[in-house]
């Protein structure tokens, strides 16, 4: 299960693939503990999993973003990712 967090203190750059807005998401990791990612609402790109929200934000702001899944990528953003 995932939950979008509403952190007002977190500053995120725009998505490097489509220019969309990054959104912090907390995932319930069960026995392994929660983890965090930043996901783009425009194209579906995201960071990998991180133990803290700050680590996920640092990765996003540093451009360490995974290419969006093909099923979520919009046609207009796919060209920016080299598809």
C-alpha positions in Angstrom: 0.0 0.0 0.0 1.3 3.5 -0.7 0.3 6.9 0.6 1.0 10.2 -0.9 2.7 12.4 1.7 1.8 16.1 2.0 5.1 17.5 3.1 5.2 21.3 2.7 8.9 21.5 3.7 10.2 19.3 0.9 11.5 21.1 -2.2 11.6 19.0 -5.4 12.8 19.9 -8.9 10.7 19.2 -11.9 10.8 15.7 -13.6 13.9 15.5 -15.8 11.8 13.5 -18.4 8.7 15.5 -18.8 8.9 18.6 -16.6 6.0 17.3 -14.4 5.7 17.6 -10.7 7.4 15.1 -8.3 5.2 13.8 -5.5 6.6 12.1 -2.4 5.1 8.6 -1.7 5.4 6.5 1.4 5.0 2.7 0.9 4.1 0.3 3.7 6.9 -2.2 3.6 5.4 -4.4 6.3 7.9 -6.3 8.4 10.8 -4.7 6.4 9.6 -1.2 7.3 8.3 1.7 5.3 10.2 3.1 2.3 9.9 6.3 0.3 10.0 7.2 -3.4 9.3 10.4 -5.4 7.0 9.8 -8.4 6.2 12.0 -11.3 2.4 12.6 -11.8 3.0 13.4 -15.4 4.9 10.4 -16.9 5.3 7.9 -14.0 9.1 8.3 -13.5 10.3 7.7 -10.0 13.3 7.2 -7.8 14.3 3.9 -6.4 13.3 3.0 -2.8 14.8 4.9 0.1 14.7 4.5 3.9 13.9 8.2 4.3 12.0 10.8 2.5 15.0 13.2 2.5 17.1 10.5 0.7 14.4 10.1 -1.9 14.2 13.8 -2.4 18.0 14.2 -2.7 18.0 11.5 -5.4 15.1 13.1 -7.3 16.7 16.6 -7.2 20.0 15.1 -8.3 18.5 13.6 -11.4 18.7 9.9 -10.2 15.3 9.0 -11.7 14.2 5.7 -13.2 12.6 5.8 -16.6 8.8 5.5 -16.4 7.2 2.2 -17.0 6.0 1.9 -20.6 2.4 1.4 -19.7 2.3 4.7 -17.8 4.4 6.8 -20.2 2.4 9.3 -22.3 3.2 9.5 -25.9 4.4 13.1 -25.6 6.9 12.3 -22.8 8.2 9.1 -24.3 10.3 10.9 -26.9 12.1 12.8 -24.1 13.1 9.5 -22.5 14.5 8.2 -25.8 11.7 5.8 -26.6 
